[in-house]
Amino acid sequence: MNAIELTPEHPVEEVTRLAERAQAAGFDVVFASNHYNNRDPFLTLGAIARATETIELGPGVVNPYETHPVRLASRMATLQEISDGRGLFGIGAGDASTLSNLGVERESPLRRVLETFKVAQDLWVGETVDHDGTFQVTDASLNYEVGSLPVYVGAQGPHMLRMSAKHADGVLVNAAHPRDLAWSADRIEEGREERPDERGDLDVAAYASVSVAEDSGPAREAARPPVAFIAGSAAPPVLDRHDLDHDQAATIGEAIERGDFEEAFGAVTPAMIDAFAIAGTPDVVAERIATAREYVDSFVVASPLGPDLEVAIDLAADALGRAGTA
């Protein structure tokens, strides 16, 4: 899988044009990110589905807290239907600091994610569902069937990685640096040991923030926003893995929680960019992707892509090709 993430912070028409460009550049999957302050990912993906022919598409990733899991299953089924079977269900626990802005407490994230996609899988094939777990469902069903479709779980922590390897079709590893990817690969292997044979192959993808431009400086500057969100919510062991200052990361997280994004982005250090993004010239990006591919099967070029999105799509596709993923 050679995938790209497009962020609906731009108008739907613009994101759709970018998706068309990504399809032409050779990407085979497009994910639309999900943030409450941007356009709706499913409406955006619906527009992309109508404008494209071959590229697979899905949310990257939705969480089962903002929307009831059964409603999520129905929205994903609708996308599967209108895209003629090109859907991928990207599901994850969501960002705790962002959910707190909505007054949402992220309780039992692993169980919530697992139960959500298991219920969705039953609904998609026409079953009537009763469920009593982290959420309740009584006598629920869809009025249409779409069959099975791939489930990819966004994961970073050890338990979510193991669960994904055991139960899902794919894992979207939220990491860009080989240290994190190597550590994640070990956790995934632990889960894979318990994976039933009938589940088939597991696709492990690096879901990495990439910023590429002919000039390294603007590329690295464009990487500040996603790196701030990653650093601000990073667990202490992740920070320690890269020798990053805990207090600095906490400062970023606190700024994000109160909506002071300018302070948060400005507090990102060069070391954080190196740890949590792949940013620089096409040569640098190609080399970093090639290194990442030693630990994964697939690669997702995630936002910000670069200071010029249209140019960055073409440069990223070329870097993927030179990294041996075309």
LINUR-V344589 format. One record per residue. RES is the residue in one small letter. SS is DSSP state (A for helix, B for strand, O for the rest). D_LAST is the distance of its C-alpha to the last C-alpha in Angstrom with 2 decimals. Layout:
res=RES ss=SS d_last=D_LAST
res=RES ss=SS d_last=D_LAST
This chain:
res=m ss=O d_last=9.12
res=n ss=B d_last=7.33
res=a ss=B d_last=10.80
res=i ss=B d_last=13.14
res=e ss=B d_last=16.90
res=l ss=B d_last=19.32
res=t ss=O d_last=22.93
res=p ss=O d_last=25.77
res=e ss=O d_last=27.92
res=h ss=O d_last=27.60
res=p ss=O d_last=29.17
res=v ss=A d_last=27.53
res=e ss=A d_last=27.28
res=e ss=A d_last=25.33
res=v ss=A d_last=22.88
res=t ss=A d_last=22.45
res=r ss=A d_last=21.69
res=l ss=A d_last=19.05
res=a ss=A d_last=17.46
res=e ss=A d_last=17.64
res=r ss=A d_last=15.96
res=a ss=A d_last=13.09
res=q ss=A d_last=12.80
res=a ss=A d_last=13.00
res=a ss=A d_last=10.33
res=g ss=O d_last=7.72
res=f ss=O d_last=8.58
res=d ss=O d_last=9.97
res=v ss=B d_last=12.73
res=v ss=B d_last=15.26
res=f ss=B d_last=17.99
res=a ss=B d_last=21.29
res=s ss=O d_last=23.21
res=n ss=O d_last=26.81
res=h ss=O d_last=29.63
res=y ss=O d_last=33.13
res=n ss=O d_last=33.60
res=n ss=O d_last=30.68
res=r ss=O d_last=30.36
res=d ss=O d_last=30.10
res=p ss=A d_last=26.57
res=f ss=A d_last=27.48
res=l ss=A d_last=29.07
res=t ss=A d_last=26.06
res=l ss=A d_last=23.72
res=g ss=A d_last=26.22
res=a ss=A d_last=25.97
res=i ss=A d_last=22.17
res=a ss=A d_last=22.53
res=r ss=A d_last=24.94
res=a ss=A d_last=22.87
res=t ss=O d_last=19.56
res=e ss=O d_last=18.96
res=t ss=O d_last=15.78
res=i ss=O d_last=14.45
res=e ss=B d_last=15.92
res=l ss=B d_last=18.18
res=g ss=B d_last=20.64
res=p ss=B d_last=22.68
res=g ss=O d_last=21.34
res=v ss=O d_last=23.93
res=v ss=B d_last=27.43
res=n ss=B d_last=30.34
res=p ss=O d_last=33.28
res=y ss=O d_last=35.99
res=e ss=O d_last=35.98
res=t ss=O d_last=35.89
res=h ss=O d_last=37.49
res=p ss=A d_last=35.07
res=v ss=A d_last=36.34
res=r ss=A d_last=35.80
res=l ss=A d_last=32.21
res=a ss=A d_last=31.74
res=s ss=A d_last=33.23
res=r ss=A d_last=31.12
res=m ss=A d_last=27.93
res=a ss=A d_last=29.38
res=t ss=A d_last=30.11
res=l ss=A d_last=26.53
res=q ss=A d_last=25.47
res=e ss=A d_last=28.12
res=i ss=A d_last=27.46
res=s ss=O d_last=23.69
res=d ss=O d_last=24.41
res=g ss=O d_last=22.96
res=r ss=O d_last=19.75
res=g ss=B d_last=21.15
res=l ss=B d_last=20.12
res=f ss=B d_last=23.09
res=g ss=B d_last=22.44
res=i ss=B d_last=25.74
res=g ss=B d_last=27.13
res=a ss=O d_last=30.47
res=g ss=O d_last=30.23
res=d ss=O d_last=31.30
res=a ss=A d_last=34.91
res=s ss=A d_last=36.01
res=t ss=A d_last=34.77
res=l ss=A d_last=36.37
res=s ss=A d_last=39.57
res=n ss=A d_last=39.83
res=l ss=O d_last=40.30
res=g ss=O d_last=42.83
res=v ss=O d_last=40.53
res=e ss=O d_last=40.85
res=r ss=O d_last=37.79
res=e ss=O d_last=39.70
res=s ss=O d_last=38.31
res=p ss=A d_last=34.63
res=l ss=A d_last=33.32
res=r ss=A d_last=35.75
res=r ss=A d_last=35.25
res=v ss=A d_last=31.48
res=l ss=A d_last=31.89
res=e ss=A d_last=34.80
res=t ss=A d_last=33.07
res=f ss=A d_last=30.13
res=k ss=A d_last=32.41
res=v ss=A d_last=34.80
res=a ss=A d_last=32.07
res=q ss=A d_last=30.83
res=d ss=A d_last=34.45
res=l ss=A d_last=34.98
res=w ss=A d_last=31.93
res=v ss=O d_last=33.31
res=g ss=O d_last=36.77
res=e ss=O d_last=38.66
res=t ss=O d_last=41.44
res=v ss=B d_last=41.04
res=d ss=B d_last=43.58
res=h ss=B d_last=42.34
res=d ss=B d_last=44.27
res=g ss=O d_last=42.25
res=t ss=O d_last=40.81
res=f ss=O d_last=41.28
res=q ss=B d_last=43.55
res=v ss=B d_last=42.94
res=t ss=B d_last=45.75
res=d ss=B d_last=45.47
res=a ss=B d_last=42.23
res=s ss=O d_last=40.16
res=l ss=O d_last=38.06
res=n ss=O d_last=39.50
res=y ss=O d_last=36.34
res=e ss=O d_last=33.79
res=v ss=O d_last=30.02
res=g ss=O d_last=29.37
res=s ss=O d_last=27.04
res=l ss=O d_last=23.87
res=p ss=B d_last=21.49
res=v ss=B d_last=22.94
res=y ss=B d_last=21.01
res=v ss=B d_last=23.41
res=g ss=B d_last=23.08
res=a ss=B d_last=24.67
res=q ss=O d_last=25.81
res=g ss=O d_last=29.20
res=p ss=A d_last=29.91
res=h ss=A d_last=31.54
res=m ss=A d_last=28.95
res=l ss=A d_last=26.17
res=r ss=A d_last=28.32
res=m ss=A d_last=29.24
res=s ss=A d_last=25.70
res=a ss=A d_last=24.72
res=k ss=A d_last=27.86
res=h ss=A d_last=27.87
res=a ss=O d_last=24.65
res=d ss=O d_last=21.52
res=g ss=B d_last=19.32
res=v ss=B d_last=20.01
res=l ss=B d_last=18.89
res=v ss=B d_last=19.95
res=n ss=O d_last=21.41
res=a ss=O d_last=20.65
res=a ss=O d_last=18.78
res=h ss=O d_last=20.77
res=p ss=A d_last=20.44
res=r ss=A d_last=24.14
res=d ss=A d_last=23.72
res=l ss=A d_last=20.63
res=a ss=A d_last=22.53
res=w ss=A d_last=25.60
res=s ss=A d_last=23.81
res=a ss=A d_last=22.29
res=d ss=A d_last=25.92
res=r ss=A d_last=27.15
res=i ss=A d_last=24.50
res=e ss=A d_last=25.48
res=e ss=A d_last=29.07
res=g ss=A d_last=28.37
res=r ss=A d_last=26.33
res=e ss=O d_last=29.49
res=e ss=O d_last=31.31
res=r ss=O d_last=28.69
res=p ss=O d_last=30.28
res=d ss=A d_last=28.67
res=e ss=A d_last=28.89
res=r ss=A d_last=26.43
res=g ss=O d_last=23.55
res=d ss=O d_last=20.37
res=l ss=O d_last=19.64
res=d ss=B d_last=16.31
res=v ss=B d_last=16.54
res=a ss=B d_last=14.60
res=a ss=B d_last=15.36
res=y ss=B d_last=16.72
res=a ss=B d_last=17.05
res=s ss=B d_last=18.82
res=v ss=B d_last=16.89
res=s ss=B d_last=18.76
res=v ss=B d_last=17.42
res=a ss=O d_last=19.52
res=e ss=O d_last=20.57
res=d ss=O d_last=23.70
res=s ss=A d_last=23.51
res=g ss=A d_last=26.78
res=p ss=A d_last=25.99
res=a ss=A d_last=22.64
res=r ss=A d_last=24.59
res=e ss=A d_last=27.37
res=a ss=A d_last=25.16
res=a ss=O d_last=24.08
res=r ss=A d_last=27.73
res=p ss=A d_last=28.09
res=p ss=A d_last=25.49
res=v ss=A d_last=26.46
res=a ss=A d_last=30.07
res=f ss=A d_last=29.52
res=i ss=A d_last=27.76
res=a ss=A d_last=30.38
res=g ss=A d_last=33.24
res=s ss=A d_last=32.60
res=a ss=O d_last=31.35
res=a ss=O d_last=33.47
res=p ss=A d_last=35.60
res=p ss=A d_last=33.78
res=v ss=A d_last=30.50
res=l ss=A d_last=32.42
res=d ss=A d_last=34.06
res=r ss=A d_last=30.83
res=h ss=O d_last=30.12
res=d ss=O d_last=33.81
res=l ss=O d_last=33.89
res=d ss=O d_last=37.25
res=h ss=A d_last=38.17
res=d ss=A d_last=40.63
res=q ss=A d_last=38.19
res=a ss=A d_last=35.71
res=a ss=A d_last=38.66
res=t ss=A d_last=39.69
res=i ss=A d_last=36.33
res=g ss=A d_last=36.47
res=e ss=A d_last=40.04
res=a ss=A d_last=39.25
res=i ss=A d_last=36.52
res=e ss=A d_last=38.97
res=r ss=O d_last=41.57
res=g ss=O d_last=39.18
res=d ss=O d_last=39.51
res=f ss=A d_last=35.89
res=e ss=A d_last=36.89
res=e ss=A d_last=38.48
res=a ss=A d_last=35.63
res=f ss=A d_last=32.95
res=g ss=A d_last=35.32
res=a ss=O d_last=35.90
res=v ss=O d_last=32.30
res=t ss=O d_last=32.33
res=p ss=A d_last=29.85
res=a ss=A d_last=29.65
res=m ss=A d_last=28.66
res=i ss=A d_last=25.80
res=d ss=A d_last=24.57
res=a ss=A d_last=25.02
res=f ss=A d_last=23.67
res=a ss=O d_last=20.95
res=i ss=B d_last=18.27
res=a ss=B d_last=19.89
res=g ss=B d_last=20.14
res=t ss=O d_last=18.69
res=p ss=A d_last=15.06
res=d ss=A d_last=15.74
res=v ss=A d_last=17.23
res=v ss=A d_last=14.61
res=a ss=A d_last=11.79
res=e ss=A d_last=14.35
res=r ss=A d_last=15.32
res=i ss=A d_last=11.97
res=a ss=A d_last=11.60
res=t ss=A d_last=15.17
res=a ss=A d_last=14.76
res=r ss=O d_last=12.17
res=e ss=O d_last=15.13
res=y ss=O d_last=16.88
res=v ss=O d_last=14.63
res=d ss=O d_last=12.38
res=s ss=B d_last=10.56
res=f ss=B d_last=10.62
res=v ss=B d_last=12.59
res=v ss=B d_last=13.08
res=a ss=B d_last=16.79
res=s ss=B d_last=19.64
res=p ss=B d_last=20.98
res=l ss=B d_last=17.75
res=g ss=O d_last=20.11
res=p ss=O d_last=23.43
res=d ss=O d_last=22.17
res=l ss=A d_last=20.01
res=e ss=A d_last=18.94
res=v ss=A d_last=18.02
res=a ss=A d_last=16.36
res=i ss=A d_last=13.95
res=d ss=A d_last=12.75
res=l ss=A d_last=12.96
res=a ss=A d_last=11.10
res=a ss=A d_last=8.06
res=d ss=A d_last=8.48
res=a ss=A d_last=9.18
res=l ss=A d_last=6.19
res=g ss=A d_last=4.38
res=r ss=A d_last=7.74
res=a ss=O d_last=7.99
res=g ss=O d_last=5.91
res=t ss=O d_last=3.81
res=a ss=O d_last=0.00
